[in-house]
């Protein structure tokens, strides 16, 4: 049974394209990870003045 040259070429091109194609993206990006708060800070909710902030 003879080999179809166009089918063989198509298979080779599809295999080469699959090698260089990046992985598919996910539908939704992963949620951002929460920033860990150091244990020695107290969550008071007050805004404090930093060392570089101007005095009001």
MMTF fields as JSON, N, C-alpha, C and O atoms, coordinates in Angstrom:
{
  "mmtfVersion": "1.0.0",
  "mmtfProducer": "UNKNOWN",
  "numBonds": 223,
  "numAtoms": 224,
  "numGroups": 56,
  "numChains": 1,
  "numModels": 1,
  "chainsPerModel": [1],
  "groupsPerChain": [56],
  "chainIdList": ["A"],
  "bondAtomList": [4, 2, 8, 6, 12, 10, 16, 14, 20, 18, 24, 22, 28, 26, 32, 30, 36, 34, 40, 38, 44, 42, 48, 46, 52, 50, 56, 54, 60, 58, 64, 62, 68, 66, 72, 70, 76, 74, 80, 78, 84, 82, 88, 86, 92, 90, 96, 94, 100, 98, 104, 102, 108, 106, 112, 110, 116, 114, 120, 118, 124, 122, 128, 126, 132, 130, 136, 134, 140, 138, 144, 142, 148, 146, 152, 150, 156, 154, 160, 158, 164, 162, 168, 166, 172, 170, 176, 174, 180, 178, 184, 182, 188, 186, 192, 190, 196, 194, 200, 198, 204, 202, 208, 206, 212, 210, 216, 214, 220, 218],
  "bondOrderList": [1, 1, 1, 1, 1, 1, 1, 1, 1, 1, 1, 1, 1, 1, 1, 1, 1, 1, 1, 1, 1, 1, 1, 1, 1, 1, 1, 1, 1, 1, 1, 1, 1, 1, 1, 1, 1, 1, 1, 1, 1, 1, 1, 1, 1, 1, 1, 1, 1, 1, 1, 1, 1, 1, 1],
  "groupList": [{"groupName": "UNK", "atomNameList": ["N", "CA", "C", "O"], "elementList": ["N", "C", "C", "O"], "formalChargeList": [0, 0, 0, 0], "bondAtomList": [1, 0, 2, 1, 3, 2], "bondOrderList": [1, 1, 2], "singleLetterCode": "X", "chemCompType": "L-PEPTIDE LINKING"}],
  "groupTypeList": [0, 0, 0, 0, 0, 0, 0, 0, 0, 0, 0, 0, 0, 0, 0, 0, 0, 0, 0, 0, 0, 0, 0, 0, 0, 0, 0, 0, 0, 0, 0, 0, 0, 0, 0, 0, 0, 0, 0, 0, 0, 0, 0, 0, 0, 0, 0, 0, 0, 0, 0, 0, 0, 0, 0, 0],
  "groupIdList": [1, 2, 3, 4, 5, 6, 7, 8, 9, 10, 11, 12, 13, 14, 15, 16, 17, 18, 19, 20, 21, 22, 23, 24, 25, 26, 27, 28, 29, 30, 31, 32, 33, 34, 35, 36, 37, 38, 39, 40, 41, 42, 43, 44, 45, 46, 47, 48, 49, 50, 51, 52, 53, 54, 55, 56],
  "secStructList": [7, 7, 7, 7, 2, 2, 2, 2, 2, 2, 2, 2, 2, 2, 2, 2, 2, 2, 2, 2, 1, 7, 7, 7, 7, 7, 1, 1, 7, 7, 7, 7, 7, 7, 7, 7, 7, 7, 6, 6, 7, 7, 7, 7, 7, 7, 7, 7, 7, 7, 6, 6, 1, 7, 7, 7],
  "xCoordList": [0.856, 0.0, 0.912, 1.759, 0.743, 1.628, 1.357, 0.239, 2.392, 2.283, 1.875, 2.451, 0.905, 0.462, 1.484, 1.633, 2.19, 3.225, 2.654, 3.31, 1.458, 0.861, 0.461, 0.59, -0.02, -0.362, 0.897, 0.89, 1.977, 3.236, 3.796, 4.272, 3.744, 4.218, 3.377, 3.911, 2.073, 1.18, 1.503, 1.529, 1.745, 2.065, 3.394, 3.525, 4.384, 5.672, 5.541, 6.124, 4.791, 4.613, 3.853, 4.188, 2.841, 2.088, 2.962, 2.854, 3.82, 4.709, 5.721, 6.005, 6.272, 7.229, 6.541, 7.116, 5.332, 4.612, 4.282, 4.314, 3.972, 3.646, 4.882, 4.755, 6.066, 7.287, 7.552, 8.036, 7.239, 7.592, 6.424, 6.571, 5.285, 4.114, 4.154, 4.322, 4.0, 3.983, 2.742, 1.756, 2.764, 1.585, 0.389, 0.542, -0.776, -2.004, -2.188, -1.855, -2.724, -2.968, -4.219, -5.122, -4.256, -5.44, -6.53, -6.25, -7.759, -8.894, -8.824, -9.086, -8.479, -8.396, -7.023, -6.537, -6.399, -5.112, -5.287, -6.362, -4.225, -4.271, -4.458, -3.91, -5.21, -5.394, -4.074, -3.248, -3.859, -2.588, -2.459, -3.436, -1.225, -0.971, -1.002, -0.466, -1.607, -1.626, -0.218, 0.593, 0.047, 1.353, 1.377, 0.5, 2.362, 2.411, 2.753, 3.632, 2.054, 2.283, 3.2, 2.943, 4.277, 5.161, 4.401, 3.478, 4.782, 4.065, 4.258, 3.443, 5.331, 5.582, 4.829, 4.941, 4.064, 3.293, 1.868, 1.318, 1.285, -0.09, -0.999, -0.753, -2.033, -2.946, -3.894, -4.988, -3.483, -4.306, -5.209, -6.239, -4.839, -5.641, -5.268, -5.818, -4.335, -3.916, -2.835, -2.01, -2.857, -1.829, -0.747, -1.02, 0.464, 1.562, 2.445, 2.454, 3.18, 4.054, 5.396, 6.007, 5.847, 7.12, 8.257, 8.015, 9.506, 10.661, 10.83, 11.439, 10.313, 10.48, 9.273, 9.302, 8.211, 6.993, 7.141, 7.742, 6.601, 6.666, 5.718, 4.7, 6.072, 5.254, 4.115, 4.342, 2.901, 1.752, 1.299, 0.341],
  "yCoordList": [-1.17, 0.0, 1.246, 1.388, 2.13, 3.293, 4.322, 4.433, 5.065, 6.106, 7.409, 7.791, 8.072, 9.362, 10.423, 10.68, 11.046, 12.014, 13.252, 13.824, 13.671, 14.848, 14.557, 15.418, 13.352, 12.984, 12.895, 13.307, 12.362, 12.268, 13.663, 13.925, 14.557, 15.923, 16.644, 17.357, 16.453, 17.072, 16.572, 17.363, 15.291, 14.737, 15.286, 15.576, 15.429, 15.965, 17.432, 17.849, 18.209, 19.624, 19.799, 20.663, 18.982, 19.074, 18.696, 19.31, 17.701, 17.301, 18.4, 18.665, 19.048, 20.124, 21.325, 21.964, 21.645, 22.783, 22.513, 23.433, 21.286, 20.953, 21.058, 21.346, 20.831, 20.934, 22.365, 22.591, 23.336, 24.723, 25.569, 26.777, 24.966, 25.699, 25.737, 24.694, 26.932, 26.98, 26.304, 26.16, 25.884, 25.231, 26.174, 27.393, 25.603, 26.397, 27.117, 26.584, 28.338, 29.109, 28.591, 28.05, 28.763, 28.358, 29.397, 30.543, 28.998, 29.893, 31.086, 32.213, 30.862, 31.94, 31.882, 30.8, 33.04, 33.008, 32.627, 32.785, 32.132, 31.728, 32.953, 34.011, 32.844, 33.997, 34.371, 33.497, 35.656, 36.052, 35.496, 35.365, 35.175, 34.624, 35.756, 36.831, 35.551, 36.597, 36.854, 35.937, 38.11, 38.487, 38.139, 38.573, 37.366, 37.007, 38.228, 39.015, 38.374, 39.477, 38.969, 37.917, 39.716, 39.266, 39.161, 39.936, 38.221, 37.957, 39.067, 39.199, 39.875, 40.887, 42.199, 43.123, 42.301, 43.521, 43.341, 42.24, 44.422, 44.385, 45.076, 46.226, 44.405, 45.026, 46.007, 45.621, 47.265, 48.255, 49.009, 49.541, 49.066, 49.801, 51.265, 51.998, 51.719, 53.113, 53.324, 52.445, 54.509, 54.856, 55.62, 56.648, 55.121, 55.78, 56.49, 56.148, 57.468, 58.235, 57.52, 57.171, 57.309, 56.645, 57.638, 58.838, 57.16, 58.055, 59.035, 60.088, 58.729, 59.62, 60.487, 61.295, 60.356, 61.12, 62.541, 62.717, 63.551, 64.919, 65.084, 64.4, 65.984, 66.255, 67.168, 68.194, 66.804, 67.612, 68.564, 69.311],
  "zCoordList": [0.0, 0.0, 0.0, 0.882, -0.968, -1.065, 0.035, 0.538, 0.392, 1.416, 0.735, -0.283, 1.286, 0.759, 1.174, 2.368, 0.23, 0.612, 1.302, 2.172, 0.934, 1.576, 3.021, 3.891, 3.269, 4.646, 5.498, 6.658, 4.937, 5.674, 5.955, 7.06, 4.971, 5.16, 6.213, 7.063, 6.15, 7.132, 8.542, 9.484, 8.694, 10.004, 10.519, 11.708, 9.627, 10.051, 10.453, 11.454, 9.697, 10.034, 11.345, 12.154, 11.545, 12.803, 13.997, 15.059, 13.838, 14.933, 15.234, 16.402, 14.205, 14.424, 15.056, 15.938, 14.629, 15.211, 16.671, 17.488, 17.011, 18.402, 19.294, 20.484, 18.744, 19.542, 19.984, 21.093, 19.128, 19.407, 19.875, 20.057, 20.069, 20.543, 22.069, 22.7, 22.684, 24.151, 24.695, 23.972, 25.951, 26.522, 26.542, 26.624, 26.469, 26.451, 27.778, 28.836, 27.711, 28.923, 29.616, 28.978, 30.922, 31.68, 31.485, 31.134, 31.712, 31.515, 32.455, 32.036, 33.713, 34.696, 35.365, 35.693, 35.568, 36.272, 37.732, 38.309, 38.306, 39.711, 40.595, 40.287, 41.676, 42.566, 43.217, 43.477, 43.487, 44.103, 45.512, 46.249, 45.859, 47.181, 48.21, 47.938, 49.374, 50.397, 50.938, 51.067, 51.247, 51.776, 53.255, 54.002, 53.691, 55.121, 55.97, 55.619, 57.078, 58.008, 59.111, 59.697, 59.402, 60.485, 61.805, 62.056, 62.634, 63.882, 64.914, 65.827, 64.786, 65.804, 65.558, 66.364, 64.464, 64.212, 64.714, 64.678, 65.176, 65.666, 64.663, 64.299, 64.216, 63.248, 63.948, 64.359, 64.086, 64.78, 63.826, 64.242, 62.542, 61.587, 61.516, 60.693, 62.367, 62.365, 61.312, 61.06, 60.702, 59.736, 60.484, 61.103, 60.426, 61.125, 60.12, 58.937, 60.585, 59.723, 59.627, 60.637, 58.374, 58.158, 58.266, 58.396, 58.214, 58.374, 57.223, 57.413, 56.035, 54.894, 54.63, 53.701, 55.408, 55.179, 55.747, 56.807, 55.056, 55.586, 56.776, 56.883, 57.641, 58.824, 58.408, 57.768, 58.765, 58.356, 59.437, 59.241]
}
